[in-house]
Structure formats: structure tokens, C-alpha cells
């Protein structure tokens, strides 16, 4: 599914998501529907009734854009603090977010540092735009669906079983996760990161990096089946497995 949004619109949506708005994109006609989160029992339900009805009447017709999770927001805050050059000031902020209510403490501290406050707003908006862009990229990845995850799981197990070395032939795969927004996923750089469960019992969690070759890049561009992009299960040269670090890299055609 291709999502057609201008850079200015993406910037606007990112800012409004961060401000507490919910955004939904219609898969077929590209209509954007938005309304404030937490409307229930707010007294403003009627003001947004038309918007909420559209989504409630046809939820499968929309995809929702979401803001960063609390964990992601905290990591973003930590990253900003790490870049504060003045060490005493940096230490004050570190101490502030180490206590209860870290977000409130952080915002209270910014009131005393107007220059840092503006830098934070700019930094946060830039990261919100990148977060939204990653969602748009993921929505544009229909070939990488649950069906393909299952097929890749079986294909990997067959490949391990066909290995001529004992290092691989006792390994099997018991699941591959759909890509997450919290992982590094960038179709534009032709790689996808997710998790897989491997090992002699199939239950060890591995970090999986999937690199896309010319055929799989074309499959994404045209919404085609990725199954045809899997290398032969008779060779293992498309797999790099590190059992110590629990990582696996796959190179699709």
C-alpha cells in the first residue's frame, strides 16, 4: 500500500500526533481522519462524531499512525541529554529523569534553559517525523506479511536440515516476527530487522537482519510475493548465523 503524503503534511501530522491527536489513513482513497485521543467521557464527543464514526464504521479500511511509545520517548529524552555539552547542566538533567515522574521533571528543568528548550522541540519534532516515516515505510511493505514470515520459517528449517555440516543440521526455526517500528527497518536502504526463534529447540531468540536483493526490492515496489525471492534451500551461502551473539543475517535474491 503506497501512502501519498507530502513532506509538509508528514511534518504536520508528526507534530499533531505528539500533541495528542489520532490519525487514520484510508487505504483506498487516501483520506486522512483525525480526532483527539481520550475523547470518551470528555464532553467533546459530539464535536468529533463525524470523524470517529468513519473509523468505527469501517476500521479495516484505515491504518493508524501512532506516536512513539513511552519507552521510545524516554530513550529520545536520554539521547537529547547525552548531547548537552555543558557537563554540570547535563548532570542536572540526568538527575531529574532518574527520579519519579521523569517526563514532568525533564519539562520542568527546560523552563530554566530556554535555548535548550527550543533545541528539544526541534530535536523531538525531527525524531517524530522520522518515526512517522518509518510507519509509512512499513505500511508500504505488504509482501512482508504473516504468510511470508511462516513460509520463511519453514524454508529456513529446510535449509538447515540440508546443510552438510553438523553445525547447522540440528538447528530449526520456530517463528519469525513481523517487523516492528521499534526495530531499525528501512526499505529505502534495502534491509529489514526483526526477531526469529532458532536453535536446537527452536526457542532461542535471535536478532534477524534481512537484506533485500534486486528481485526482492522489485517485489516491494510492485507488491509482489516475496516467496520467489528466497534462495535455494539446498545452499547456505545466503545465511550468516552467529550462535554466540544470537544474530542471523539473510540475503534474499
C-alpha distance (Angstrom), angle and dihedral (degrees) to the residues before:
residue distance angle dihedral
X1 . . .
X2 3.79 . .
X3 3.81 115.0 .
X4 3.79 111.9 -154.1
X5 3.80 110.9 -155.3
X6 3.78 129.2 144.6
X7 3.80 121.0 -125.4
X8 3.80 89.8 -109.3
X9 3.82 91.6 51.6
X10 3.81 91.3 48.8
X11 3.81 89.4 51.1
X12 3.81 90.9 49.0
X13 3.82 93.8 48.6
X14 3.82 92.0 46.4
X15 3.81 91.2 53.4
X16 3.81 93.4 46.5
X17 3.81 93.1 46.6
X18 3.77 88.0 55.3
X19 3.81 88.4 49.6
X20 3.80 93.5 57.0
X21 3.80 105.2 -89.2
X22 3.81 123.8 134.6
X23 3.80 117.5 -138.3
X24 3.80 129.3 -160.5
X25 3.81 126.7 -174.7
X26 3.80 120.7 -153.9
X27 3.80 108.7 -128.0
X28 3.80 95.6 -145.0
X29 3.80 109.4 32.9
X30 3.81 100.6 23.7
X31 3.81 94.4 -123.9
X32 3.80 114.8 161.4
X33 3.79 117.7 -141.4
X34 3.79 120.9 -172.6
X35 3.77 139.0 172.6
X36 3.82 136.8 157.2
X37 3.77 119.4 -80.5
X38 3.80 117.0 -118.2
X39 3.80 94.8 36.7
X40 3.79 94.5 143.9
X41 3.82 111.1 107.6
X42 3.81 90.1 -5.4
X43 3.80 94.9 118.0
X44 3.81 91.1 -120.3
X45 3.79 98.2 84.9
X46 3.83 93.4 110.6
X47 3.80 92.2 53.4
X48 3.79 90.0 62.2
X49 3.80 99.7 30.7
X50 3.82 95.4 115.8
X51 3.81 92.5 53.2
X52 3.79 96.9 44.7
X53 3.83 91.5 46.3
X54 3.81 92.0 57.0
X55 3.79 92.1 56.6
X56 3.81 96.0 39.4
X57 3.81 92.9 49.7
X58 3.82 94.1 51.4
X59 3.82 110.2 16.3
X60 3.82 93.3 159.0
X61 3.81 90.4 59.7
X62 3.80 92.3 64.3
X63 3.77 138.9 61.9
X64 3.78 117.8 -153.4
X65 3.78 126.1 -133.9
X66 3.81 111.2 -143.5
X67 3.78 133.1 -164.5
X68 3.79 123.0 -122.9
X69 3.80 117.4 -69.7
X70 3.80 121.0 -110.8
X71 3.79 89.9 -102.1
X72 3.80 91.7 52.2
X73 3.81 90.9 45.6
X74 3.80 91.0 52.6
X75 3.82 91.7 49.7
X76 3.80 88.8 50.0
X77 3.79 90.3 52.2
X78 3.81 90.5 49.4
X79 3.80 90.7 50.1
X80 3.79 91.5 52.4
X81 3.79 92.0 49.9
X82 3.80 91.5 49.4
X83 3.80 88.2 60.1
X84 3.82 95.4 54.9
X85 3.81 104.0 114.7
X86 3.81 98.6 -158.2
X87 3.81 103.0 81.2
X88 3.86 98.2 -156.0
X89 3.81 89.6 51.2
X90 3.79 91.3 45.9
X91 3.81 90.2 52.0
X92 3.81 91.0 51.7
X93 3.80 90.3 55.4
X94 3.80 92.3 45.3
X95 3.78 89.3 53.2
X96 3.82 91.3 47.3
X97 3.81 95.1 55.2
X98 3.82 91.4 43.1
X99 3.80 90.6 68.9
X100 3.79 130.9 70.6
X101 3.83 115.6 -67.0
X102 3.83 94.2 25.0
X103 3.83 95.5 179.3
X104 3.80 93.1 52.0
X105 3.80 91.0 45.7
X106 3.79 91.1 49.7
X107 3.81 92.8 51.3
X108 3.81 91.1 46.9
X109 3.81 90.0 53.6
X110 3.81 91.8 50.9
X111 3.80 90.2 61.0
X112 3.81 88.5 71.3
X113 3.82 93.8 48.7
X114 3.84 108.8 52.7
X115 3.81 94.0 174.2
X116 3.81 91.7 52.1
X117 3.78 89.4 44.5
X118 3.81 91.8 59.6
X119 3.81 90.8 43.8
X120 3.80 88.7 53.1
X121 3.81 92.6 51.7
X122 3.82 90.5 50.6
X123 3.81 92.5 44.9
X124 3.80 92.8 47.4
X125 3.82 93.9 47.9
X126 3.81 91.9 49.9
X127 3.80 90.9 51.9
X128 3.82 91.8 44.9
X129 3.82 89.0 54.7
X130 3.82 90.6 49.7
X131 3.82 90.3 47.9
X132 3.81 90.8 52.3
X133 3.80 91.8 45.8
X134 3.81 90.1 54.6
X135 3.79 89.0 54.4
X136 3.78 90.9 50.5
X137 3.81 89.7 50.0
X138 3.80 91.2 50.3
X139 3.80 92.8 48.9
X140 3.79 86.4 54.4
X141 3.81 90.3 59.6
X142 3.83 104.1 82.7
X143 3.83 92.8 145.8
X144 3.80 89.3 64.9
X145 3.78 96.2 67.8
X146 3.80 136.0 137.0
X147 3.78 91.7 -87.0
X148 3.79 91.4 56.3
X149 3.83 91.2 46.6
X150 3.80 89.0 56.5
X151 3.79 92.9 46.0
X152 3.81 91.2 49.1
X153 3.81 89.3 50.1
X154 3.82 92.0 56.5
X155 3.80 92.6 40.9
X156 3.80 91.7 53.9
X157 3.80 91.9 49.4
X158 3.82 91.2 51.4
X159 3.80 90.0 48.2
X160 3.80 91.7 52.7
X161 3.80 91.5 46.9
X162 3.80 90.3 52.5
X163 3.80 92.7 52.4
X164 3.78 115.8 119.8
X165 3.80 92.6 -145.7
X166 3.80 126.0 75.5
X167 3.81 87.6 -134.1
X168 3.80 90.3 77.9
X169 3.80 109.9 19.0
X170 3.83 94.2 79.0
X171 3.83 92.9 52.6
X172 3.75 123.7 94.5
X173 3.80 136.8 173.3
X174 3.79 123.1 -121.2
X175 3.78 102.1 -179.9
X176 3.79 147.5 -15.5
X177 3.79 121.8 -146.1
X178 3.76 125.1 -132.7
X179 3.82 110.4 -106.7
X180 3.78 113.4 -86.3
X181 3.78 128.5 -143.4
X182 3.77 89.2 -128.2
X183 3.80 90.7 61.0
X184 3.78 123.0 75.1
X185 3.77 105.2 -93.7
X186 3.77 121.7 162.3
X187 3.79 119.7 161.9
X188 3.80 88.5 -175.2
X189 3.82 90.1 64.9
X190 3.82 90.3 41.7
X191 3.77 100.1 -117.8
X192 3.79 136.4 107.8
X193 3.79 127.0 -164.1
X194 3.80 124.2 -156.4
X195 3.82 141.8 133.7
X196 3.80 131.0 -88.1
X197 3.78 134.8 -174.2
X198 3.80 113.0 -131.9
X199 3.79 142.8 147.9
X200 3.77 138.7 92.6
X201 3.81 88.0 -52.7
X202 3.80 95.8 31.1
X203 3.80 91.7 -124.3
X204 3.80 104.1 100.8
X205 3.80 113.3 107.5
X206 3.80 114.4 -126.5
X207 3.79 131.5 -175.2
X208 3.79 106.2 -122.8
X209 3.80 125.2 -156.4
X210 3.80 115.8 -169.5
X211 3.79 116.5 -163.7
X212 3.78 116.5 -159.5
X213 3.79 121.3 -135.7
X214 3.83 126.1 -157.4
X215 3.82 93.7 -82.5
X216 3.81 94.7 49.9
X217 3.81 91.9 44.4
X218 3.80 88.1 55.2
X219 3.83 89.7 47.8
X220 3.80 90.3 56.6
X221 3.78 92.5 46.8
X222 3.80 92.7 52.8
X223 3.81 100.3 31.3
X224 3.80 93.5 -114.4
X225 3.81 130.0 155.1
X226 3.80 113.6 -79.8
X227 3.80 91.5 -152.7
X228 3.78 90.4 86.7
X229 3.80 88.8 57.7
X230 3.81 95.5 62.1
X231 3.81 114.2 109.4
X232 3.79 119.2 -126.2
X233 3.81 117.6 -69.5
X234 3.81 87.0 -137.9
X235 3.81 92.7 74.9
X236 3.78 133.9 50.3
X237 3.81 99.7 -161.5
X238 3.82 91.0 105.4
X239 3.82 92.0 60.0
X240 3.80 129.8 74.3
X241 3.80 111.4 -172.5
X242 3.80 125.4 -173.8
X243 3.79 108.4 -172.5
X244 3.79 93.3 -178.4
X245 3.82 96.7 54.0
X246 3.83 92.4 32.3
X247 3.81 94.7 -125.8
X248 3.78 131.3 133.7
X249 3.80 128.8 -172.3
X250 3.81 122.2 -161.6
X251 3.79 125.5 -166.8
X252 3.78 113.4 -156.6
X253 3.77 122.6 -160.2
